[in-house]
Amino acid sequence: MKVFVIFIAVLLLITGCAPKTLADPPPASDITDDTAISEPADGTGEDDSAVLNEPPVTEDIAPEADVSDNTTADNTPHEDTPLTSDEIAWFNEQFFNAGDHMFPNLFLLSLYDSPEDINLSEIFYNCIAQLTDEEAAQLAALDFFLEIDEAKVTTEYINEILLQYTGLTLEETNKVGLEYWTYLPDYDAYYHAHGDTNLGVFTIISGLCASDGTVRLRYDDKEVTLIPSGDSYHFVSNVTVAP
């Protein structure tokens, strides 16, 4: 029996058919790992397929701060910054009390909590125009007084000024003050007769600027609020305040 076992062992050594152990690596043809990196077709030696096949990275990006919310992250109000003397001078000399028509001044002639309620009669009071004979005839038929200066303003011009200083069109307002004007549909224009002017000079004495750029300016016993618009401002409100 011992002779037979020795014979079998010698036979296996001669033929090289010893069984593989678990430590032996498999041949390359048996590798089935899907993460194996293959040579890219461009010959660069770098495989982009692993990157292209990975799901996109989605970082949590915080939304931009809402500038209409004048509070900090912990919901406490931001502290308004007083305007400097130079900034107040700019409002007094460059924004108000400047230009031929001084339109910004005219937005201080009525009180309103929102721009929809600005008195438009005050804004366009000084738009004096030379009427055509046809316009004069239509107005005379409506008992319009033609013996003094006639102010005329078209809807197009109203929209131009309102968009510049409020961001609104005429149809978006409550048309406050225009009930005292006469409208001619043929010309899409409003007419008013008067013999004076409402132009006046105002002096800003102090102001505050919020973190979102909103400015509150004090003059006389009133406070006008403006919000940034491009390189200028839009009117938001003009109210009476306690001294």
C-alpha positions in Angstrom: 0.0 0.0 0.0 2.8 2.4 0.9 4.5 1.6 -2.5 1.2 2.5 -4.3 0.9 5.9 -2.6 4.5 6.8 -3.3 4.0 5.8 -6.9 1.0 8.1 -7.3 2.9 11.1 -5.8 5.8 10.6 -8.1 3.4 10.5 -11.1 1.8 13.8 -10.1 5.1 15.6 -9.8 6.2 14.3 -13.2 3.0 15.4 -15.0 2.7 18.9 -13.2 -1.0 18.5 -12.4 -0.8 19.7 -8.8 -4.1 21.3 -7.6 -4.3 25.1 -7.2 -4.5 26.5 -3.7 -6.7 29.4 -2.6 -3.7 31.6 -2.5 -3.0 31.2 -6.1 -4.2 34.2 -8.2 -6.6 33.6 -11.0 -5.5 34.1 -14.6 -6.2 37.5 -16.1 -9.0 36.2 -18.2 -10.9 35.3 -15.1 -11.0 38.9 -13.6 -14.6 40.2 -13.6 -14.2 43.3 -11.4 -16.3 46.0 -13.1 -14.2 48.7 -11.6 -11.1 47.7 -13.5 -9.6 50.6 -15.5 -9.2 50.1 -19.2 -6.9 52.0 -21.5 -8.8 55.0 -23.0 -9.2 55.3 -26.7 -7.3 58.6 -26.8 -4.1 57.0 -25.6 -3.6 59.6 -22.8 -3.3 56.9 -20.2 -6.1 58.5 -18.2 -9.5 57.0 -18.0 -12.4 59.5 -17.9 -15.1 56.9 -18.0 -15.1 56.5 -14.2 -15.7 60.3 -13.8 -18.3 60.5 -16.6 -20.3 57.6 -15.1 -20.3 58.9 -11.5 -23.4 60.7 -10.4 -23.1 64.6 -10.4 -22.0 66.2 -7.2 -24.8 68.3 -5.8 -23.6 70.7 -3.2 -26.0 72.5 -0.9 -25.8 76.1 -2.1 -27.4 78.6 0.1 -29.8 81.0 -1.8 -28.8 84.6 -2.1 -30.1 86.8 0.7 -33.4 88.4 0.1 -32.7 92.1 0.1 -36.3 92.9 0.8 -35.9 91.2 4.2 -34.1 93.7 6.4 -33.2 91.1 9.0 -30.1 89.1 9.9 -29.9 85.3 9.8 -31.1 85.2 13.4 -34.2 87.3 12.5 -33.0 90.5 14.2 -33.3 93.8 12.4 -30.2 95.2 10.7 -29.1 98.5 12.1 -29.6 101.4 9.7 -26.6 103.6 8.9 -26.9 107.4 9.2 -26.0 109.2 6.0 -22.8 111.2 5.9 -22.8 114.9 5.3 -21.6 114.3 1.8 -24.4 111.9 1.1 -27.0 114.3 2.4 -25.4 117.0 0.2 -25.7 114.7 -2.8 -29.5 114.3 -2.2 -29.9 118.1 -1.7 -27.8 119.1 -4.8 -27.9 116.2 -7.3 -31.2 114.4 -6.7 -33.5 117.1 -5.4 -33.4 120.7 -6.4 -31.7 119.9 -9.7 -32.7 120.0 -13.4 -35.1 122.0 -15.3 -38.3 120.4 -14.1 -37.0 119.2 -10.7 -39.3 116.2 -10.9 -38.0 114.6 -7.7 -39.2 117.7 -5.8 -42.7 117.2 -7.2 -42.9 113.8 -5.5 -42.6 115.5 -2.2 -45.8 117.6 -2.7 -48.2 114.9 -1.7 -48.4 112.3 1.1 -48.7 108.7 0.2 -48.0 105.3 1.8 -47.3 103.6 -1.6 -46.4 105.0 -5.0 -49.8 104.0 -6.4 -51.3 106.9 -4.4 -48.9 109.7 -5.5 -50.8 112.8 -6.5 -50.2 112.9 -10.3 -51.7 116.4 -10.6 -48.7 117.7 -8.5 -46.2 115.8 -10.7 -47.4 117.2 -14.0 -48.8 120.5 -12.9 -46.1 122.5 -14.8 -46.3 120.7 -18.1 -47.4 123.8 -20.1 -48.1 123.2 -23.7 -49.3 125.1 -26.8 -52.6 123.6 -27.9 -53.7 123.1 -31.5 -56.9 124.7 -32.7 -58.5 121.3 -32.8 -57.6 120.6 -29.2 -58.8 124.0 -28.1 -62.1 123.4 -29.9 -62.7 120.1 -28.2 -61.8 121.5 -24.8 -64.0 124.5 -25.3 -66.9 122.2 -26.0 -66.3 120.7 -22.6 -66.3 124.1 -20.9 -62.6 124.0 -20.4 -61.3 127.4 -19.3 -58.8 128.6 -22.0 -57.9 132.1 -20.7 -54.8 131.1 -18.7 -51.9 128.6 -19.1 -52.9 125.1 -20.2 -51.0 122.1 -18.9 -51.0 119.1 -21.2 -49.5 115.7 -20.6 -49.9 112.6 -22.7 -50.3 109.1 -21.3 -47.0 108.2 -23.0 -45.1 111.0 -21.1 -46.8 110.1 -17.8 -45.6 106.5 -18.2 -42.1 107.7 -19.0 -41.8 109.8 -15.8 -43.5 107.3 -13.6 -41.3 104.4 -14.8 -38.3 106.5 -14.1 -39.2 107.5 -10.6 -41.5 104.7 -9.4 -41.2 101.8 -11.7 -45.0 101.9 -12.4 -47.1 102.9 -15.3 -50.2 105.0 -15.2 -52.5 102.0 -15.3 -50.7 100.6 -12.3 -51.6 103.6 -10.1 -54.8 104.9 -8.7 -54.6 108.0 -10.9 -54.9 110.2 -7.9 -55.3 113.9 -8.9 -56.2 113.2 -12.5 -59.9 113.6 -11.7 -59.2 117.4 -11.9 -57.9 117.1 -15.4 -59.8 116.8 -18.7 -59.0 113.9 -20.8 -59.3 113.9 -24.6 -59.2 110.4 -26.1 -58.3 111.6 -29.6 -54.9 112.8 -28.2 -54.6 110.3 -25.3 -53.8 113.4 -23.2 -54.8 115.1 -20.0 -55.4 118.9 -19.8 -55.5 121.4 -16.9 -55.6 125.1 -16.7 -53.9 127.2 -14.1 -51.9 130.4 -13.7 -49.3 129.5 -11.1 -46.5 126.9 -10.4 -46.0 124.4 -7.6 -42.2 124.2 -7.9 -40.3 124.6 -4.6 -37.0 123.8 -3.0 -36.6 121.2 -0.2 -33.8 120.6 2.2 -32.9 117.1 3.5 -31.7 117.4 7.0 -30.9 113.8 7.8 -31.2 110.3 6.5 -30.8 106.6 7.2 -29.6 103.8 4.8 -30.7 100.2 5.4 -28.5 97.2 4.4 -30.6 96.6 1.3 -30.0 100.2 0.1 -33.4 101.6 1.2 -33.0 105.3 2.1 -35.2 107.3 4.5 -34.8 111.0 4.3 -36.1 113.6 6.7 -37.2 117.1 5.7 -39.4 119.5 7.5 -41.8 117.2 9.4 -41.9 114.5 6.8 -40.0 111.4 5.7 -39.6 110.1 2.2 -38.5 106.6 1.5 -36.5 105.7 -1.6 -35.3 102.3 -3.0 -32.3 101.9 -5.3 -33.0 101.7 -9.0 -29.9 101.5 -11.2 -27.9 104.7 -10.6 -30.9 106.5 -9.1 -33.9 105.8 -6.8 -37.6 105.0 -6.9 -40.1 106.7 -4.6 -41.9 104.4 -2.2 -43.7 106.6 0.3 -43.8 110.2 1.7 -45.4 110.5 5.1 -45.6 112.9 8.1 -43.4 111.9 11.1 -43.2 113.0 14.7 -40.5 115.7 15.3 
